[in-house]
Amino acid sequence: MAKRILSLLFLLAVARGLYAFTEGSQYGITLDGKSFLFARNAALTDGTDVVVWPDTKVAAQRWAVEAGDEGFCFLNVHSGKYLAPYGVRKAGTRVAQRSASLSQRQWTLTPVEGAADTYLISLYSSNYGTVLLSATGSEQGAALKLVGEDEADPALTRWKIVELNDAAIAFNEQVRDEMVDGFMKQYYRNASPGHVLGGGGWWGDAEMFETILDLFETTGDTRYKTYFDELCRNFISRNGSTWRGNNYNDDISWMVLACIRAYKFFGSANYRSYAKTNFDLMYKRAQVYPEGMLRWCEGKDGTNSCINGPAIVAACYLYEMLGDSSYLDKAKATYAGQRAHLFVPSSGRVYDSGQWSGGTFKVSNDWSSTYNQGTMLGAAVKLWHITGDDQYLRDAKNIYQWTYTNLCDNTSRVIKVCQVIDTDLCGFKGIFMRYARLFAEETDRPDVLEWIARNAFYAYQNRNSKGVTWSKWLTKTSENLRDGDKDVTNDPFGASTAVSAAANAHAGASYYKDAFGRTQVSDFNDIQFMQLSADVSEVDGRPFTTYATKEGAYICFKNVQFADREATQVTVGVMAANTSSRVAVYLDRLTPDCLLAESDALPEGWSTVTLSIPATTGTHAVYLVMPASGKVAFHSVWFGDATRITPAAEADAAPSAFDLSGRMAGGGQKGILIVDGRKILVR
């Protein structure tokens, strides 16, 4: 035993000296330099097998090395659990990630002569002697076990421990962009005309188009406008501009939604026409049942949540964009019927489908899905925003909570249903993510955005080396995008759900905004008829919008906090291209009673416009609007009173060449910010 202790001390000296590890660094543990140890399926649970997997550059394949009193411990960066045997330290015991005691998780490293950074990784017990860490094979997904020294295969027991560039440890903008880029590189292809995702389809296409719009709505990035325009151009060439040939009314509703949202963002009259024309023809043929409920498919009897939900949301958008109250009437009527017969208001559960017979409705399928929970959530939130009726708000809260409680894994809180890679079910989760974000922003629920980010980050951990995550978020995406006899190398729908989660987590923006600090346009939550400019040279690297040229264009900031301090003035950083332009500021809704202030004609070029407003406190959504024809770009907004209109944070700001008003233009904000998927309180 004395000899063993002396040998161990020598090995520790070697490992900590010539083969030193840096505290805070991330390491990969590999046999061949290509495949790295990975907690199977990025699971967070104690006892999950550790396996060999091709490097996908994620935290679940990275380990922190900790020095113990007699060896080294390996902590998984993603799960926070240690590499350790799952049982007695003897040959044959499998190796997992565990919240293990120091004696169980502390390994001895023996450098392999002539091989840099390469070690035998071993454990010792007085009962069973020395055992080595070994892979059970070299193939993707091979598990680990302990083996005796005499049975060790050098090809499976010589481990290289290499320091690697840090993988993200929480969801952030870079993770989002990597997820988008991997998806687009795999599936976005030239077509004639335009572009196509995969081989092109119908409702799957419409849903993926909406995910592209989600990315635009949370970033303002003009590349997503280009993607959408190209994809829709191809869709129209394949399916025409009127869609009565499709018997599935929900399919039509989904493409209506995509087009009316595209009109809202981009202002193209074609998108408005596609949406209005096709909603009207769909509704005329589908509204055959009592209480506003709609037929799912022509030629088939029955009404489904999958038609009622998206039709309600589409009608709400049409009402907002066209100003035609008949669409709001349709939305309210269909919601009332859906709520009465396919919804449990007390719990928030949405049933799938049912049938009318002799004036009586009977639920035929009480299955609940993220699809139907999502569209009912979206319908409730949209109607609450428009009408202010608290019934819709109560419904929305119950819908979200039921979904969170019943459709998520208990450990990770990641959606556990629809763990498939093809068929319609593979796209359902992405729908719920969209409306969960809307719910979060409208009802002051930053915890919901955190939950979306948690889902997105978990899906990211299970991507393959191409950067694609299939719809089975709880399992690692195979390198060849095949699962048994299923092949999704050209089938993007399932992979779009992880992108939807990434888009709707809304990374990089402040959730709460201090009304008395300068809020930049990059922190927007809603946008209409404009984008963020890619050219920031005019304003010293600070973001601003492109020129709005369509009446009613706006940018909106939700959850702006005034607290108990009264604001009596508002200042807007704005650029006008002509002297006919004006700016208006609204609070909470774009209705006449919510107008705070409106300017006179603006001077050309950049300026700050300070307007008097009624005394304002609390937390509100703030809209900057171009109320009439003109040409306006927005930069920032802040509030004050007669004694102080300059944002408080300005006094501590670094000097800047961008000077709207003769004062330094700082950007300090306080409140809770979502940074890398975590809330940070900034005082």
C-alpha positions in Angstrom: 0.0 0.0 0.0 2.9 2.4 0.8 4.4 1.7 -2.6 1.0 2.5 -4.2 0.7 5.8 -2.3 4.2 6.9 -3.4 3.4 6.0 -7.0 0.1 8.0 -6.8 1.8 11.1 -5.5 4.3 10.9 -8.3 1.5 10.6 -10.9 -0.4 13.5 -9.4 2.8 15.6 -9.7 3.2 14.6 -13.3 -0.5 15.3 -14.1 -0.6 18.6 -12.3 2.7 19.7 -13.6 3.6 18.6 -17.1 -0.1 17.9 -17.9 -1.7 20.8 -16.1 -5.4 21.6 -16.4 -6.7 25.1 -16.2 -9.5 25.9 -13.7 -12.5 27.3 -15.6 -11.6 25.8 -18.9 -13.7 23.3 -20.8 -12.2 19.9 -21.9 -13.2 17.2 -24.3 -12.4 13.5 -23.4 -11.9 11.5 -26.6 -10.5 8.3 -28.0 -9.9 9.5 -31.6 -10.1 13.3 -31.5 -13.5 13.2 -33.3 -15.9 11.6 -30.9 -16.2 12.9 -27.3 -17.7 11.7 -24.1 -21.3 12.9 -23.9 -24.1 12.4 -21.3 -26.5 10.4 -23.4 -29.2 12.6 -25.0 -27.9 15.6 -23.0 -30.1 14.3 -20.1 -29.9 16.1 -16.8 -30.9 13.1 -14.7 -28.6 11.4 -12.2 -27.4 8.0 -13.5 -27.6 8.8 -17.2 -25.0 6.8 -19.2 -22.0 8.6 -20.6 -21.4 7.6 -24.2 -19.0 8.3 -27.1 -20.5 10.7 -29.7 -19.1 12.7 -32.7 -18.3 16.2 -31.5 -21.1 18.7 -31.9 -19.5 21.4 -29.9 -22.1 21.6 -27.1 -21.8 21.9 -23.4 -23.1 18.3 -22.8 -19.8 17.2 -24.5 -17.6 19.4 -22.4 -16.1 18.7 -19.0 -14.5 20.8 -16.3 -11.5 19.2 -14.6 -11.3 19.5 -10.9 -8.3 18.5 -8.8 -9.2 16.3 -5.8 -6.9 15.3 -2.9 -5.9 12.1 -4.7 -6.9 12.5 -8.3 -9.1 14.4 -10.7 -12.9 14.8 -11.1 -14.7 15.5 -14.4 -17.8 17.7 -14.1 -20.2 17.8 -17.1 -20.6 21.4 -18.1 -24.2 21.0 -19.1 -25.7 18.8 -16.4 -23.4 19.8 -13.5 -22.9 16.1 -12.7 -19.7 14.0 -12.4 -18.3 11.2 -14.4 -18.6 8.2 -12.0 -19.3 4.5 -11.9 -22.9 3.6 -11.4 -22.2 1.0 -8.7 -19.2 -0.8 -7.2 -15.8 0.1 -8.5 -15.1 -3.2 -10.3 -14.9 -4.5 -13.8 -18.2 -4.5 -15.7 -19.8 -1.6 -13.8 -21.2 1.0 -16.2 -20.1 4.6 -16.1 -22.6 7.5 -15.9 -23.0 11.1 -14.8 -23.8 11.3 -11.1 -24.0 13.5 -8.1 -21.4 11.2 -6.6 -19.3 11.4 -3.5 -15.6 12.4 -3.9 -14.4 8.8 -3.5 -16.7 7.7 -6.3 -15.9 10.5 -8.8 -12.2 10.9 -8.2 -10.1 9.3 -11.0 -6.4 8.7 -11.4 -4.7 9.8 -14.6 -1.7 7.8 -15.9 0.0 9.5 -18.8 0.5 7.3 -21.8 4.2 7.4 -22.9 4.7 9.1 -26.3 1.2 10.3 -26.6 0.5 14.0 -25.7 -2.4 14.7 -23.4 -3.3 11.0 -23.4 -4.1 9.0 -20.3 -5.3 5.8 -18.8 -8.2 6.9 -16.5 -8.6 4.6 -13.6 -10.2 3.9 -10.2 -8.9 1.8 -7.3 -10.6 0.0 -4.5 -9.1 -2.3 -1.9 -11.6 -5.0 -2.8 -11.2 -5.1 -6.6 -7.9 -3.4 -7.3 -7.4 -1.0 -10.3 -10.0 -0.7 -13.0 -9.8 1.4 -16.1 -12.4 3.6 -17.9 -13.2 1.9 -21.2 -15.6 2.5 -24.1 -17.6 -0.6 -25.1 -17.0 0.2 -28.7 -15.9 3.1 -31.0 -19.3 3.6 -32.8 -21.6 6.5 -32.2 -23.5 6.0 -28.9 -21.1 3.4 -27.4 -21.4 3.3 -23.6 -18.7 3.2 -21.0 -17.7 0.6 -18.4 -14.9 -0.3 -16.1 -12.5 -3.0 -17.1 -9.6 -4.8 -15.4 -6.1 -3.9 -16.4 -5.5 -7.3 -17.9 -8.5 -7.1 -20.2 -8.1 -3.5 -21.3 -8.1 -2.8 -25.1 -5.7 0.1 -25.8 -8.0 1.4 -28.5 -10.8 1.8 -26.0 -9.0 2.9 -22.9 -6.5 5.5 -24.0 -8.2 8.8 -23.5 -7.0 12.2 -24.8 -8.0 15.1 -22.6 -7.9 18.3 -24.7 -8.8 21.9 -23.9 -11.4 23.2 -26.3 -13.0 26.5 -27.1 -15.8 27.1 -24.6 -19.2 25.9 -25.6 -22.2 28.0 -24.6 -23.5 27.2 -21.1 -26.9 28.8 -21.6 -29.1 30.0 -24.5 -28.0 33.2 -26.2 -28.0 35.0 -29.5 -25.0 33.0 -30.8 -26.8 29.7 -30.0 -29.9 31.0 -31.8 -28.0 32.0 -34.9 -26.1 28.6 -35.0 -29.5 26.8 -34.8 -30.9 28.9 -37.6 -27.8 28.6 -39.8 -27.6 24.8 -39.4 -31.2 24.4 -40.4 -31.0 26.8 -43.4 -27.8 25.2 -44.7 -29.4 21.7 -44.6 -32.8 22.6 -46.0 -33.0 26.0 -47.7 -32.5 25.4 -51.5 -32.8 27.1 -54.8 -36.0 26.5 -56.7 -37.7 27.9 -59.8 -38.9 30.4 -58.9 -37.6 31.5 -55.5 -36.5 29.0 -52.8 -37.9 26.0 -51.0 -37.5 24.3 -47.7 -37.0 20.6 -48.3 -39.2 19.4 -51.1 -42.0 21.9 -50.5 -45.4 21.2 -48.9 -48.5 22.9 -47.6 -49.3 23.2 -43.9 -45.7 22.3 -43.0 -44.5 25.0 -45.3 -46.9 27.5 -43.8 -45.6 26.6 -40.3 -42.0 26.9 -41.3 -42.7 30.3 -43.0 -44.2 31.4 -39.7 -41.0 30.4 -38.0 -39.1 32.6 -40.4 -41.5 35.4 -39.4 -40.9 34.7 -35.7 -37.2 35.2 -36.4 -37.9 38.5 -38.0 -40.3 39.6 -35.3 -37.7 39.0 -32.6 -34.7 40.4 -34.4 -35.9 42.8 -37.1 -33.2 41.3 -39.3 -33.9 41.9 -43.0 -32.5 38.6 -44.1 -35.6 36.9 -42.8 -37.7 39.1 -45.0 -35.6 37.9 -47.9 -36.1 34.3 -46.9 -39.8 34.7 -46.5 -40.3 36.5 -49.8 -38.3 33.8 -51.7 -40.2 30.9 -50.0 -43.6 32.5 -50.5 -42.9 33.2 -54.2 -42.2 29.5 -54.7 -45.3 28.5 -52.7 -47.6 30.7 -54.8 -46.0 29.3 -58.0 -46.9 25.8 -56.9 -50.3 26.4 -55.3 -51.7 29.6 -56.9 -52.9 32.7 -55.1 -56.3 31.2 -54.2 -56.4 27.9 -52.3 -59.9 26.5 -52.6 -58.4 23.4 -54.2 -57.1 22.4 -50.7 -59.9 20.7 -48.8 -58.2 21.1 -45.4 -59.5 24.3 -43.9 -56.7 24.3 -41.3 -54.1 24.3 -44.0 -55.6 27.4 -45.5 -55.8 29.1 -42.1 -52.1 28.5 -41.5 -51.1 30.0 -44.8 -53.5 32.9 -44.2 -51.7 33.5 -40.9 -48.3 33.5 -42.5 -49.4 36.0 -45.2 -51.2 38.4 -42.9 -48.2 38.5 -40.5 -46.0 39.1 -43.5 -48.2 42.0 -44.5 -48.0 43.4 -41.0 -44.2 43.3 -41.0 -43.4 44.1 -44.6 -46.4 46.0 -45.9 -46.8 44.1 -49.2 -50.3 44.4 -50.7 -49.9 41.0 -52.2 -49.6 39.3 -48.8 -52.7 41.2 -47.6 -54.7 40.1 -50.6 -53.6 36.4 -50.3 -54.7 36.5 -46.6 -58.0 38.2 -47.0 -59.2 36.4 -50.1 -58.3 32.9 -48.8 -59.6 33.5 -45.3 -63.0 34.6 -46.7 -63.4 31.6 -49.0 -62.3 29.2 -46.2 -64.6 30.7 -43.7 -67.6 30.7 -46.1 -67.3 27.0 -46.7 -66.2 25.9 -43.2 -68.7 27.8 -41.0 -71.5 25.2 -41.2 -71.8 24.3 -37.5 -73.6 26.1 -34.6 -71.8 28.6 -32.4 -69.2 29.7 -34.9 -67.3 26.4 -35.0 -65.7 25.4 -38.2 -65.5 22.2 -40.3 -62.0 20.8 -40.4 -62.0 19.3 -43.9 -64.4 19.6 -46.8 -66.1 16.2 -47.4 -65.6 15.1 -43.8 -67.9 15.7 -40.9 -66.6 17.2 -37.6 -64.9 20.2 -36.1 -61.4 20.2 -34.7 -59.4 22.5 -32.5 -56.8 22.4 -35.2 -59.1 24.5 -37.4 -60.8 26.7 -34.8 -57.6 27.8 -33.1 -55.6 29.1 -36.1 -58.8 30.5 -37.7 -59.4 32.6 -34.6 -55.8 33.9 -34.5 -55.9 34.7 -38.3 -59.2 36.6 -37.9 -57.7 38.7 -35.0 -54.7 39.6 -37.3 -57.1 40.5 -40.1 -59.1 42.7 -37.8 -56.0 44.5 -36.7 -54.5 44.9 -40.2 -57.7 45.7 -42.1 -59.8 47.5 -39.5 -62.8 45.4 -40.4 -64.8 44.5 -37.3 -66.5 41.6 -39.0 -63.3 39.6 -38.5 -63.3 40.3 -34.8 -66.9 39.1 -34.7 -65.9 35.9 -36.4 -63.0 35.4 -34.0 -65.1 36.0 -30.9 -67.9 33.7 -32.1 -65.5 30.8 -33.0 -63.7 31.2 -29.7 -67.0 31.0 -27.8 -67.9 27.8 -29.5 -64.5 26.3 -29.1 -64.4 27.3 -25.5 -67.8 25.8 -24.8 -67.2 22.4 -26.3 -63.5 21.6 -26.9 -61.9 23.4 -23.9 -61.9 23.0 -20.1 -61.7 26.6 -18.8 -61.1 25.5 -15.2 -57.9 23.6 -16.1 -56.8 25.0 -19.4 -56.9 21.7 -21.3 -57.8 21.7 -25.0 -59.5 18.7 -26.6 -58.8 17.6 -30.1 -62.1 17.2 -31.9 -65.8 16.4 -31.8 -69.0 16.3 -33.8 -72.4 18.0 -34.0 -75.5 15.7 -34.3 -79.0 17.0 -34.0 -77.9 20.2 -32.3 -75.8 18.3 -29.7 -72.1 18.3 -29.6 -70.0 15.3 -28.5 -66.2 15.2 -28.0 -64.9 12.4 -30.1 -61.2 12.7 -29.2 -60.0 14.2 -25.9 -56.3 14.0 -26.8 -54.4 17.2 -26.1 -51.4 18.4 -28.1 -49.0 21.3 -28.1 -50.6 22.2 -31.5 -54.1 22.8 -30.0 -52.9 24.1 -26.7 -50.7 26.6 -28.7 -53.4 28.0 -31.0 -55.9 28.2 -28.2 -53.3 30.1 -26.2 -52.7 32.4 -29.1 -56.4 33.0 -29.6 -56.9 33.9 -26.0 -54.0 36.3 -25.8 -54.9 38.0 -29.1 -58.6 38.5 -28.0 -57.5 39.7 -24.6 -55.1 42.2 -26.2 -57.9 43.5 -28.5 -60.8 43.5 -26.2 -59.4 43.7 -22.7 -61.9 41.1 -21.5 -60.3 39.3 -18.5 -62.0 36.0 -19.4 -59.5 35.6 -22.2 -56.6 36.4 -19.9 -57.7 33.8 -17.3 -58.0 31.2 -20.1 -54.5 32.0 -21.4 -53.0 31.6 -18.0 -54.7 28.2 -17.5 -53.7 27.0 -21.0 -50.1 27.7 -20.4 -50.0 26.2 -17.0 -51.8 23.0 -18.1 -49.3 22.6 -20.9 -46.3 23.2 -18.7 -47.6 20.8 -16.0 -48.7 18.0 -18.2 -46.7 18.0 -21.4 -43.2 18.6 -20.1 -40.6 16.3 -18.7 -40.5 16.6 -14.9 -36.7 16.9 -14.6 -35.7 19.2 -17.5 -39.1 20.9 -18.0 -38.7 20.4 -21.7 -41.7 19.4 -23.8 -41.8 15.6 -23.7 -44.6 14.8 -26.3 -44.2 14.3 -30.0 -40.8 12.7 -29.8 -41.0 11.8 -33.5 -39.0 13.0 -36.5 -41.7 12.9 -39.2 -45.5 13.0 -39.8 -47.6 16.0 -38.8 -46.8 15.5 -35.1 -43.2 16.5 -35.5 -44.1 20.1 -36.1 -46.5 20.7 -33.2 -44.0 21.9 -30.5 -43.0 24.9 -32.7 -46.5 26.2 -32.7 -46.7 26.3 -28.9 -43.4 28.2 -28.7 -44.7 31.0 -30.8 -47.8 31.7 -28.7 -46.0 31.1 -25.4 -43.8 34.1 -26.4 -46.8 36.2 -27.2 -48.3 35.2 -23.8 -45.1 36.1 -22.0 -44.7 39.5 -23.5 -48.4 40.5 -23.2 -48.9 39.3 -19.6 -45.6 40.2 -17.9 -44.2 36.6 -17.6 -40.4 36.6 -18.1 -40.4 33.1 -16.6 -42.1 31.9 -19.8 -39.4 33.3 -22.0 -36.9 31.5 -19.7 -38.8 28.3 -20.2 -38.8 28.7 -24.0 -35.0 29.3 -23.8 -34.6 26.2 -21.7 -36.3 24.2 -24.4 -34.3 25.8 -27.2 -31.0 25.1 -25.3 -31.9 21.5 -24.6 -32.7 21.0 -28.3 -29.4 22.6 -29.2 -27.5 20.2 -26.9 -29.0 17.3 -29.0 -28.0 18.8 -32.4 -25.8 16.8 -34.8 -22.5 18.1 -36.2 -24.3 19.7 -39.1 -26.1 22.0 -36.6 -29.5 20.3 -37.1 -31.8 19.2 -34.3 -34.7 17.0 -35.2 -38.1 17.1 -33.4 -37.1 14.4 -30.9 -35.5 17.1 -28.7 -35.0 14.6 -25.9 -32.7 12.4 -28.0 -29.5 13.1 -29.9 -29.9 13.9 -33.6 -28.1 11.2 -35.6 -25.3 12.3 -37.9 -27.1 11.0 -41.0 -30.5 12.3 -40.0 -32.0 8.8 -40.0 -33.9 7.0 -37.3 -34.4 3.4 -38.3 -36.1 3.4 -41.7 -37.0 7.1 -41.4 -34.9 9.6 -43.3 -35.3 13.4 -42.8 -32.3 14.6 -44.7 -34.7 16.4 -47.0 -37.7 16.8 -44.6 -37.2 20.0 -42.6 -40.6 20.2 -40.8 -39.5 18.4 -37.6 -36.2 20.2 -37.5 -38.0 23.6 -37.7 -39.4 23.1 -34.2 -36.1 23.7 -32.5 -35.6 26.8 -34.6 -39.0 28.0 -33.5 -38.0 27.7 -29.9 -34.7 29.5 -30.6 -36.6 32.3 -32.4 -39.2 32.8 -29.7 -36.8 32.8 -26.8 -36.1 36.4 -27.9 -32.4 36.3 -26.8 -30.4 39.5 -26.3 -33.3 41.9 -25.6 -34.1 43.5 -22.2 -37.4 42.1 -20.9 -38.2 45.0 -18.6 -37.3 48.5 -19.8 -36.7 51.5 -17.5 -39.0 54.3 -18.8 -36.5 56.9 -17.5 -33.5 55.3 -19.2 -32.9 55.3 -23.0 -34.6 52.3 -24.6 -33.0 51.4 -27.9 -35.0 50.1 -30.8 -33.1 46.8 -30.6 -35.2 46.0 -27.5 -38.5 46.1 -29.4 -41.2 43.5 -28.9 -43.5 44.3 -31.9 -42.9 45.9 -35.2 -45.0 46.9 -38.2 -44.1 48.0 -41.7 -40.4 48.5 -40.9 -37.2 46.6 -40.0 -34.0 47.3 -38.1 -31.3 48.8 -40.3 -28.2 46.8 -41.1 -26.3 50.1 -41.7 -25.5 51.6 -38.3 -22.7 54.0 -39.5 -25.0 57.0 -39.4 -25.5 56.7 -35.6 -22.1 55.6 -34.4 -22.9 51.9 -34.3 -26.2 52.3 -32.5 -29.3 50.5 -33.9 -32.1 52.3 -35.6 -35.0 51.3 -37.8 -35.2 51.6 -41.5 -37.4 54.3 -42.9 -41.1 53.7 -42.5 -43.0 54.8 -45.5 -46.4 53.3 -44.8 -49.0 55.0 -42.6 -49.5 53.2 -39.3 -45.9 51.9 -39.2 -44.7 51.4 -35.6 -42.2 49.9 -33.2 -43.4 48.7 -29.8 -41.7 48.1 -26.5 -43.6 46.1 -23.9 -43.1 46.0 -20.1 -41.8 49.6 -19.9 -41.6 50.4 -16.2 -42.5 53.8 -14.8 -43.2 52.4 -11.3 -44.5 55.2 -8.9 -42.6 58.0 -10.6 -44.8 60.2 -12.7 -43.6 60.9 -16.3 -44.9 64.1 -17.9 -42.7 64.2 -21.0 -41.5 61.7 -23.6 -38.5 62.1 -25.9 -38.1 60.2 -29.1 -34.9 59.9 -31.2 -36.2 60.1 -34.7 -35.1 60.8 -38.3 -37.4 62.3 -40.9 -36.7 62.3 -44.6 -39.3 65.0 -45.3 -41.0 67.8 -43.5 -44.5 66.2 -43.7 -43.5 63.4 -41.3 -44.8 63.2 -37.7 -44.5 60.9 -34.8 -47.1 59.7 -32.3 -46.7 57.9 -29.0 -49.4 55.4 -27.7 -49.7 53.5 -24.5 -50.8 49.9 -24.4 -53.1 49.9 -27.4 -53.3 51.6 -30.8 -56.7 53.2 -30.0 -57.6 56.9 -29.8 -58.0 56.8 -26.1 -54.5 55.4 -25.7 -52.8 58.2 -27.6 -50.3 59.9 -25.3 -48.9 62.6 -27.6 -48.4 63.5 -31.3 -45.7 65.8 -32.7 -46.0 68.6 -35.3 -44.2 68.2 -38.6 -40.6 67.0 -37.9 -37.4 68.7 -39.2 -35.5 66.7 -41.7 -32.6 64.5 -40.4 -31.9 63.2 -36.9 -33.5 65.0 -34.0 -34.9 64.5 -30.6 -38.6 65.4 -30.1 -39.8 66.1 -26.6 -43.6 66.0 -26.1 -45.8 66.7 -23.1 -47.9 63.8 -21.9 -50.5 63.1 -19.2 -48.9 62.0 -15.9 -48.0 58.3 -16.4 -47.0 55.6 -13.9 -47.1 51.8 -13.7 -45.9 49.4 -16.4 -47.0 49.7 -20.0 -46.4 48.9 -23.7 -45.1 52.0 -25.6 -45.7 52.4 -29.3 -43.8 54.8 -31.5 -46.0 55.4 -34.6 -45.8 57.2 -37.9 -49.5 58.3 -37.8 -49.7 59.6 -41.4 -47.8 59.5 -44.7 -44.2 60.4 -44.4 -40.8 58.9 -44.1 -39.5 58.2 -40.5 -36.9 56.1 -38.8 -36.8 55.6 -35.0 -33.7 55.3 -32.8 -34.8 55.4 -29.1 -37.3 56.6 -26.5 -37.2 57.8 -22.9 -39.5 59.5 -20.5 -39.0 62.2 -17.9 -40.6 65.1 -16.1 -40.2 68.9 -16.2 -37.1 68.6 -14.0 -35.3 65.8 -15.8 -35.9 64.6 -19.3 -32.4 63.3 -19.9 -32.2 59.6 -18.9 -30.5 59.2 -15.5 -27.9 56.8 -16.9 -26.7 59.4 -19.3 -24.5 61.1 -16.7 -22.3 58.0 -16.4 -22.2 57.2 -20.1 -19.0 57.1 -22.1 -18.7 60.0 -24.6 -20.3 59.3 -28.0 -20.1 60.9 -31.4 -23.8 60.2 -31.8 -25.5 63.2 -30.1 -29.2 63.8 -30.7 -29.6 66.7 -28.4 -26.3 68.2 -27.4 -26.0 65.6 -24.5 -24.2 62.3 -24.4 -26.3 59.4 -25.7 -25.9 56.6 -23.1 -27.7 53.4 -23.1 -28.0 52.4 -19.5 -31.1 50.5 -18.4 -32.3 48.9 -15.2 -34.6 46.1 -14.5 -34.5 42.3 -15.2 -32.6 41.4 -18.4 -32.7 38.1 -20.1 -29.0 37.4 -20.7 -27.8 33.9 -21.9 -31.2 32.6 -20.9 -31.0 33.9 -17.3 -32.6 36.8 -15.5 -30.1 39.5 -14.3 -31.3 42.3 -12.0 -29.5 45.5 -13.1 -29.7 48.3 -10.6 
